[in-house]
Amino acid sequence: MKTQSIQLNHFQQMLSQFMEKHRIKDLVNDFDFHHEAKVYLGSGQMFNDFGRLGLELLADLCEAVHLDYYLPQHNDEINKKDANHLITNAMIADGDNQQLEQCQFMLSHFTIPEDSGLSAECGRFAYMRKANPEKYWASVAILDDIRSLTIPNPEQKGIENQAIYMNSYTAGLPDYIGETLYDCFQFFFKSYKEHK
């Protein structure tokens, strides 16, 4: 039986559009953190395969610009799913909090509906920034929901209106909300240069 190869035409086209929109080539060429800073990558999308795929791309980008990072889905101690490994809520909170305390930056991947865990992490890091701005440099978010491009229509009520709503308190926690990944890394890099 002949083995048939798969053509990922749609995926490759979408990836090309994504890379162009977010200026990925410029990002990799313009920024180098020299492994002198670390970012906490927070997202509510680490619980589904499609979301995890995107977060792996984000991890690759951090590696390309020599920005150390913590991505919770890479932490085997709090992600083992076998019957012989007991995972408690306290273990997850403690493990992520320890990593958060080692990071100068936080990048929040906002989606709708909001993830309560990510909102809590944002709040914790915002407090850390206020208490110790010399150690914790910047919190940045990117809102990854195409409905954010929709202008609210006053003629449409509630659920008929295609515009999104995001909790104002959570949205107010980051220092900056970027429209592209290039914008986010540019903000980080400016902060990094100011602290070096």
Residue pairs with C-beta under 8 A, 6 or more apart in sequence:
18 24
19 25
21 180
22 180
22 181
22 182
23 180
23 181
23 182
24 61
24 181
24 182
26 182
27 61
27 64
27 65
27 181
27 182
27 185
28 61
28 64
28 65
30 186
30 189
31 65
31 67
31 185
31 186
31 188
31 189
32 65
32 66
33 65
33 66
33 67
33 68
33 188
33 189
33 192
34 66
35 66
35 67
35 68
36 192
36 196
37 67
37 68
37 104
37 105
37 137
37 188
37 192
38 67
38 68
38 69
38 70
38 102
38 103
38 104
38 105
39 62
39 67
39 68
39 69
39 70
39 103
39 104
39 105
39 106
39 107
39 188
40 69
40 70
40 99
40 100
40 103
40 105
40 106
40 107
40 121
40 125
41 55
41 58
41 59
41 62
41 69
41 70
41 71
41 72
41 107
41 109
42 72
42 106
42 107
42 108
42 109
42 118
42 121
42 122
43 51
43 55
43 108
43 109
43 111
43 115
43 118
44 51
44 109
44 111
44 114
44 115
44 117
44 118
45 51
45 52
45 54
45 55
45 109
45 111
45 115
46 52
46 55
46 71
46 72
46 73
52 73
55 71
55 73
55 109
58 71
58 107
58 109
58 181
59 69
59 71
59 74
61 181
61 185
62 68
62 69
63 69
65 185
67 105
67 185
67 188
70 99
70 100
70 102
70 103
72 78
72 79
72 96
72 99
73 79
75 95
75 96
75 99
77 91
77 95
78 87
78 91
78 92
78 95
78 96
79 87
80 87
96 121
97 124
100 106
100 121
100 124
100 125
100 128
101 128
103 125
103 136
104 135
104 136
104 137
104 138
104 192
104 195
105 137
105 138
105 139
105 140
105 188
105 191
106 121
106 122
106 125
106 138
106 139
106 140
106 174
107 140
107 141
107 142
107 184
107 188
108 118
108 121
108 122
108 139
108 140
108 141
108 142
108 174
109 118
109 141
109 142
109 144
110 118
110 141
110 142
110 143
110 144
110 145
110 166
110 170
110 171
110 177
111 143
111 144
111 145
112 145
112 147
112 164
112 165
112 166
114 166
114 167
114 170
119 167
119 170
122 139
122 141
122 170
122 173
122 174
123 170
123 173
125 136
125 139
125 173
126 139
126 173
126 174
128 135
128 136
129 136
129 137
129 138
129 139
129 175
134 195
137 188
137 191
137 192
137 194
137 195
138 175
138 176
138 187
138 188
138 191
139 173
139 174
139 175
139 176
140 174
140 175
140 176
140 177
140 178
140 184
140 187
140 188
141 171
141 173
141 174
141 176
141 177
141 178
141 184
142 177
142 178
142 179
142 180
142 181
142 183
142 184
143 166
143 177
145 164
147 162
147 163
147 164
148 163
148 164
150 162
150 163
150 164
151 163
152 161
152 163
153 161
153 162
153 163
156 162
171 177
175 187
176 183
176 184
176 187
178 184
178 186
178 187
